[in-house]
Amino acid sequence: MNKWKNWLLGSGLVTIMLFLSGCVRMDSNGNPDTSGIVYRVLVHPMGQAITYLVENFDWSYGWAVIFMTVIVRIIILPLGISQSKKTMIQSEKMQALKPQVEAAQQKLKAATTREEQMAAQAEMQQVYRENGLSMTGGIGCLPLLIQMPIFSALYFTARYTEGIRESSFYGIDLGSPSLVLVAIAGIAYLLQGYISTIGIPEEQKKTMRTMLIVSPAMIVFMSISAPAGVTLYWVVGGVFSCLQTFITNVIMKPRLKAQVAEELKQNPPKQVVTPRKDVTESAKSADNKQATKQIKQPKNTPSGKGRNAGKQQRK
């Protein structure tokens, strides 16, 4: 099960990255299509804002990219914090339902007929329904879908705004790849992943290990051949993600855990499923049988003969 979760998390990140690059359409020459809605509504205004800062405040293009990235991140910060808050509350309530969910899973595992399987699945659904939770998490993908075009617009703004490729930032050519910025970006997202595991149970950390590696690896992979102006955007985004994760996971989470604990104390979870001794024992018996089947027999050993049969024959 954990392998499937890790695979889904990894493939989900790849899908997000592909979708992120597809929010702005490209023409046959590899340049952004200026007639696309994301380009007209987001990329072009952001590019004009960067140019305005450079021309009117005598800023470098590097500082203008940093400023624009920070401003956009601050604007969508409440949405990200709200999404994280809902996820944390859902996770804490799920911990309270864990005994019932495990009992329903045991019944499902021990089921021998289609009717028993359907009954166990119905019980599991009832556990979530009676306690006001969703089996899919209840968070929804709307917040992510709202943020993705904005991140895509920032990416293409940093990549295609006129003047960025010809400028430098503290000796770094923004039009050429920079291994220094690539390393900083990878470290920033690795740190963000570490902060996200603070205060999380060990069993949940195991399901997150793949993401802790895949996310920084994807950032490094995309940045290593990209212009430094784009990598600078990833660096700022990574640092801001560390700050946002610190706010939600280190500052907010202890308060939310106490709040949910008090709420569950006043309104305990509704008991829908209770473990049955016969089901538990049959499940253990099934596990033992399965483990016995998986034991490999020694190769080239004649049936019905012991390990010293060959020696006896030689005598």
N, C-alpha and C positions, 0 to 999 in steps of 0.2 A: 504493500500500500504506500509506504513512504517513497519507494522508487517512482511510483506513478505520480505522487504529489510533486516530487522534485522535477520530474520530466515536464509536468504541466506548468510549473512555475517557470522553468527555463524556456520552454517553447512559448509561453505567454509573453515573456520579456522580448523574445525575438520578434513575435508578432507585433508588439507595441512599437518596436523600433522600425519595422517595415512600414507600419501604418503611419508612423511619425514622419517618415521621409516621403510618404505618398500624399500627405495633406496638401502639398503644393505641387501642382502638375508641372512636368518638365516638357520642353519642346524637343525637336529632333536633334538640336545642337547641344543638348544637355544644360540649357539655361532655363530658369523658372518661367512658366507661362504667366505673363503679366495680366492675362484676362481672367485668371482663376479668382474665385471669391476670397479664398484665404490670403492670396497675394494682395489683392486690392484692399481688403479690409484691415489686414494685420501687417503683412510684410512691408508694403510700401510706406504706410505711416511710420512704422518703427525705423525704417531706413532714413526717412526724412528727419525724424527726431534726432537720430545719431548725427546726421550731416549738420543739422542746426546747432547742436552742442559743439561740434568741432569748429564750425565757422564763426559762431557768435561768442563763445566762451574760451576760445583758444585751447580747447581740450585736445588730447590725442584720441585717435580712433579707439585705442585700447580702453581708455577710461570711459569713453562714450558707450562702448559695448558693455562694460561692467555696470555702469549706471543704469542703462536700459534693462539689463537682465535683472538687477536688484529691484527696480521699480515694478516690473511685471511680476516678479516673484512675490513681492509684498502685496500686490493687488489680489493675487489668487491664494495668498497664505491662509485667509480664513476658511476657504473651501477645503484646502488640504488638512487643516487642523480639525475641521468639523468631520471630515471623512475618517481621520485617524481616531477621533473620539468615539464615533459610532462603532468602529472596528473593535476598540478596546472594551467597550461596554458589552458588545456581543460576545467577545472572547471570555470575559469574566463570568457572564451568565452561563456560557457553555460549560465552564468548569463545574458549575453547580449541578448541571444536568448530566455530567459525565457518567455517574453510576447508572442512571436509567438508560442512557444511550448504550453503554457497554452491555447491560442486561439484554436490551433489544437485539444487539449485534450477536450475542451468544445464542439467543433463540433463533435468529436467522441462520447462523452457522450450523446449528443442530437440526434445522428443519430438513425433513426427508421427502416431503411432498410439495407440490406447487402451492397448494392451499395454505400449508404451514408457512411457507416463505412469504406469501402475500399478507398473511396475518401478522407476521413479525415486522414486515415493512410498514404496514398500517399502524402498528403500535409505535414504531420509531417516529413516523410522521406525526402521530398524536402527541408524542412527548414534546416536540417542537411547537406544535399548534396550540396546545393547552397552556404553554408557558410563554406564548407571544413571540417566539423566535422563528427564524426562517432557516431551513436546512442549507440554503445557498449562501447564508451569511447576512442577508437582509440589508446589505450596504448599497448594492446597485452599481452600475457602471457609468451612470450619468456624470458624476464628478470627474471621472477619468476622461470621458469623452469631451468634456468641456475644456479640460486642461491641455489635451493633446494638440489641438490646432494652435494653441498659444505657444506651446513649446516648439512646435514645428515652425511657426512664424519666426520665433527668436533664432532658431537654427539657420534658416534661410536668410534672415536679415544679417546675421554675422558672416554668412558665407558670400552673399552676393551684393551687399551694399557697396556702391562705388566709392573707392578711396581706401577701403580697409586693406585690400591686398597690397597696396603700394606704401603702406605705413608700417611703422615699427612701434614696439612697446617695450621700453627698457632694454633695448638692444635685440629684441626678438622680432624677426621679420614675420608680420602677421599674414603674409601671403604664402609662406612656406611652412611645412610641418615643423613642430618644435617638440623634441623628446622631453625637454624639461617640463613643458606644460602637460604633455601626455602623462608623465609620471605623477605630477601633482593632481591631475584629474583622477587617475586611478586610485591614489592614496585617499583622496577626498571621499570617493564613493565607497571605498573599503572601510573607511572610518564611519561613514554613515550606516553601513550595514552592521558594524559592531555596536554602535549606539542603539540600533533598533533591537538588539538582543538583550539589552539590559533589563533585568527584572522579569524575563520570560522563562517559564519552566523548561527544563532540559529536554523534555520530549518534543516541545515546540521548536526548540533550537535545532534539533536534528532535521526537521523538515525545512528549515531555513538555510541550512548550510550551503546548499547548491546556489541559492540566490546570492549569498554573501560572496561567492566566487564569480558567478556568471555576470552579475551586474557590473562590477568593476572591469571584468574582462571584456565585456561588450563595449564599454566606454573607451577603453584603451584601443580596442580593435578599430573602432570608428574614428578615433582621434589620430592614430599613428600616421595615417596618410592624408589627413585633412589639413587645411590651412590653419595656422596658429590662431587666427581670429575666431575660428569655430571652436578650437580647443579651449580658448579663453572663456567662451560661453559655457562649455562643459565644466571648467574649473569653478566658475562662479556659481553655477547651478549645483555642483557637488558640495561646495562650502555652505550654500544656503540650505541644501537638504540636510546637512549635518545639524544646522541650527534648528530647523523645523523638527527634526527627529528628536533632538535633545529636549525641545519644549514639550512635545507630546509624550515621549517615552520616559523621561526622567522627572519632569516637573508635574505634568498632568496625570500620568498614570497612577502614582500612589494615591492621589486624591480620588480618582475615579474608582480605584479598587476599594477604598474605604466607603465611598458612596454606594457602590453596588452591594458591598457586604452588608451595609446597614439596611438597604432596601430588601435584600434577600432575608435578612433577619426578621423584618416586619412582615414580609410576604414570601414565605418559603416556596420553593418550586412545587408545583402540583405533582403528586406521585401518580404516574400513569403506568409505569412498568416496574415490576419487582423481580429480582432474580429468583429463579426456581432451582431448587437443589437438583432435581432430576435432569433439567436442561443443562446445568453446569457440569454435572458428572458425565452426561452423554457427550458434551462438547469436548471434555478432557479425553474421554475414551477415543473419540474420533481423531483428536490430535495425536494420541499415542499410536494409533493404527497408521496414520499418515507418516509419522516419524519412522515407524518400523519399516514401512515400504521403501523409504528413501535410503535405508542403510544398504550400502553396496556390498554384494557378495564378492569374495576373493576370486580373481580371474584364474582360469586354467586349473580349477580345483574340481576333481571328479565328484559327482553327486554321491553322497553317502559315505565318503571317505574322509578321514581326518587329515590334519596338516602333516603327519608323519607317515602317511601311506606310501609315499614315494621311497622314503628311506627303508621301510620294511620290505618293499619289493626288491630293492637293490641287495638286501641281505639274502 
